[in-house]
Amino acid sequence: MIGLRAHGIRLRRLRLHSGDRTYDVDFRAPDDSPRPLSVLAGAFSTGKTTILEFVDYCLGASDHPRHPEIMPKVRAATLEVELSGSPYLIERAVGEPSMFAYVRAGRLDEPGAAPPVRRPLRPASHPESLSTLLLSHCKLEGVRLRDSGVDTDPLSFRDLMWLCFLPNERLDGKDLLFRSVPMKHLKLRQVVDVVFDVHDDHSVEIGRRIRAVEAELSAARAAYRAAEQIVDEQHVGGREDLEALHRTAKDELAACAQALAALDAQARADTMFAEELRERHRAAAVEAHRTAAELRDRETQLQRMQTLHGSYADDVAKWTMLAEADHLFEPMRVSACPSCLEPLSGGGAITAATGGSVTAAATGGSVTAAATGGEDRCPACLLPITDGGSVDVTAELRSAKTRLAELNRYIEELQEQLPRLRDAAERAQRDEARAAAEVDEATAHTITPFLAQRDALARRREEAAATLQRALSGLRLIQSLERRAAGILHQIDQVDAYREELAAAGPQARRADRTAVIRRVSERYREILQEWHYPKIADAYLAEDLTPYMRGEPYTAASSGGRTLIALAWQLALFEIAWESRSSHPGFLMLDSPQKNLGVAGDIDRDTADTVTVERFYRHLEQWLSGRGVGAQIVVADNAPPPAAADDVIVRFTRRPDQPPYGLIDDETG
């Protein structure tokens, strides 16, 4: 029969993934087992409740915390849990609430992890859903809740979380049992009945579960045989051999890296004598680069100047032809300026007028262009116009010839420099090559052995890397086979446990008495309040509908501090009796802010503030977990746990940048 203490769910680690780092919370003890009691301590608004809510989100909650420090950084959340004693990873995306969870066997940072399986969150009754997987490890897979004998929704793990997580808002409120939502209140009572195996049609339900598990067991055995055949064909060897090979390959890679570093250091040390030659080579290389750049610069300038030379030569030719036009052709009547094409007159001839003016006579009118100093010019561009309509281009021709002559001289200078620069560049290149050859010649006899050793180390490193990859691949196959075998054993144990349970609930035996269960939980509820020295305790009990009473009145009549203690005692009583009776409870409990409204001014009774201490609450948890609650797990988020609980604090957030950790997102300190 499967070990009852391994049944259910235990929290091991929570990891929030950011772009370049992770934020981890570890619920493990030094021996790598889940801690019985984990306390999250620190100031308010540092992330304690956020941790509990992310655990709840990974277990199927519809949404996750959306604080300003969370949304820009966190991209995914991964919860490492033990399901019936085997480690699993449950990952969900952060941002828009995902409709799927990715589940795989293994641990965080474990090499050779199995590929994840995508499991839908809804509907909860889907055979591959996350809820179905979690319920199967609580012996509650396929359970249906009934209302007046009619099937309703199947049991979901989200319903079961009401008995595993007491959030802050339920702690001191008046809706501990969801009375404001009648259907939810009814479902809570049914969930408690299911956990304690006192619900209706218990025997029929067990028989249906046995048939379902047997069908799954048959399929799992067939899949195991196929996987075993594949592993045998691969000839990967046993786990011990592969783990030894994995260690040897990693050690070999580390040794190669260390040897390469030592070899490089030795090579540098043995070739220090050639430092002067290397310096000479560096100087020659710099000089070769400089002379090559100077030669390239001059050649580029010469190419550009030659293009400009052609343009200037065309200008000289143009102005020369224009100046000789008067000698080659008869004077022409000019109606427009030859330079800017501005009309000079209505079509008449241009003649020089007395007094320094040019008159264009034409039929129907005349245009006079004024000039100063006796020189006639175009009225638009002021080009000189000679008597009789001829154009004077002497100044422009002279200017163009001057520019062309200067450009010719500059080109000649560049052409004269090029041979010298080419010689200098070639000489610098020869000097660099000679210096490099001297370095090679001086160090060849020293470096050659190092090169051979380096090649040998490179071959060793490649062989070790290939061996490591082969070992990892083999380990993945072995781990997959082992997980399948563990799953088969778990299903066999489930069938055996269900058959024993069915025999106990057979025709000759009545199902467990619900009244007896309620009585036992009620007694524990009263014992816890007495242990905490609840003042004026009288008539403390649980009614048949699970409503807690104090002093003969329902809990809603108590003060806010009193409701906090009553809610804690109610939740703990259900959890403790469920665990001690080996029921179908998952086996873990999360409590948020147990000191809410305690020991402060307000509507809490003065007697309560004076007599009920937080130390008694933690003392009760520690005593129960070390006694009748061995194997169970409790996680508490508390602002200021007492010194007596210091050994159980797994993280203490300071909200002070100078005293890390600041908070869960420890790099958001603004």
Disulfide bonds with the S-S distance in Angstrom:
none
